[in-house]
Amino acid sequence: MKHVPQLLYIVGTHFGDEGKGKIVDTLASQYDYAVRFSGGNNAGHTLYHQGKKIVLHLIPSAIFHPNTTCVIAQGVVLDPYGLQEEIKQVSTLMPGFDRRLAISGNCALLFPLHRDLDSMRETSLGNKKIGTTGKGIGPAYEDISARRAIRLYDLLSPNLPDKLHTLAHHASVIMQQPFDVIYSKLCCDAEFAKQTLSPFIVDTNTLLRDALEKNRPILFEGAQGIMLDLYAGSWPYVTSSSSTFAGLLTGTQIVPSPSNPVSVLGVCKAYTTRVGGGPFPTEIEGPIQDYLVEKGSEFGSTTGRKRRCGWLDLPMLRHAVRQGTVTSLCITKLDVFDTFDTISVCTMYDCNGRLLRYPPDNMNELEFCKPIFTMLPGWKQSTNHITDKNKIPTEMQSFISLIEQEVGVSIAIISVGTNRENIVWCRGEDLNLHEFPH
Ligand code: IMP
């Protein structure tokens, strides 16, 4: 049993895929609620339950903990078909779990037409494409901003046909397809969503506010990472929702206060990966990249795409700490470096002669940033078995200390393998996370 903060937000520090799912799974048994609040089924969280690998996209990773209620809050865009598949998959492993799934009636729906729009946009961008997951995320959030999205509550409204009419009209203009075809397909999709998702609709704002008032422990599961955040990320190669604390506020409508401070655990891989397009200053090519892909299983859990790999990027980590109000860090996949003679870490950028400790404010300049590396000796030994912080090899300790010194945040957890037990609690039983607001 760890001493965990009452409110904990777990956020990815780079481009997603940092291993948040495993950390959530490790801590979730101590939380009454686990909340997803942004993104959609572009996210993929890989877990191992009873020896079986399972990838969750919308259902919070805490679902396999029988005392945790899993909440999908209103900032998430919901693909009813994708969610139905996931519900079926989880049901076979954990019958009756559905009583612990609460979905906000204010979630906007993501329909197949959003996926069609996503792929149309990407095709039209040619070699400047974002490299989206193709799940329709951008178009679904566009519809929210334009106030024509269909929310779950709308499925129960007598005005649903009018709302579907507005959405279908817009789509038919953009896609240059007949209105009637789009409208009738949309009516079927809405009916499917109503049949499958109505039983899960809950006023999650009240649920979470009541939980806060009763000082119940709540875990907030971030999706993607700070560098993919719509505002703080590597614009325009970002997703369409906010992975920072700002996303937590809008996505849950919960406001932290001195009586409800939130601790933020930033999850960071020992190296950096990115899926899709966009600048990547520390990207590696050749055999080291191939090794990282293979040893680290660096394939997108949503699309299966091979992830681009690079050395750990500390300017981005500093940015994540600031933008994400990160109060403590977890470093994952350290074991992937077990056989390396030397390990590089980017501590600064050279951007056309300017030395930068953070990514440039003007993200258009990120592509001109050249990494400045510090080289560290590798530990050259297997580390999967280590669970005691005093048994961490000296060279690994130097790697950890370098990150702490450069970034100014201490490391609470390191992960040295895929299983729950491959973990080292660097501060013993007490996570002792600092809190926000400070
Ligand atoms: P979208 O979110 O599908 O629109 O994709 C926008 C960008 O975010 C693309 O570069 C995707 O590869 C990336 N992306 C979205 N979700 C994830 C994720 O969960 N892990 C890694 N990359 C992601």
Boltz pocket constraint, residues with backbone or C-beta under 6 A from the ligand:
constraints:
  - pocket:
      binder: B
      contacts: [[A, 15], [A, 16], [A, 17], [A, 42], [A, 43], [A, 44], [A, 130], [A, 131], [A, 132], [A, 133], [A, 134], [A, 135], [A, 136], [A, 137], [A, 138], [A, 223], [A, 224], [A, 228], [A, 237], [A, 238], [A, 239], [A, 240], [A, 275], [A, 276], [A, 277]]
      max_distance: 6.0
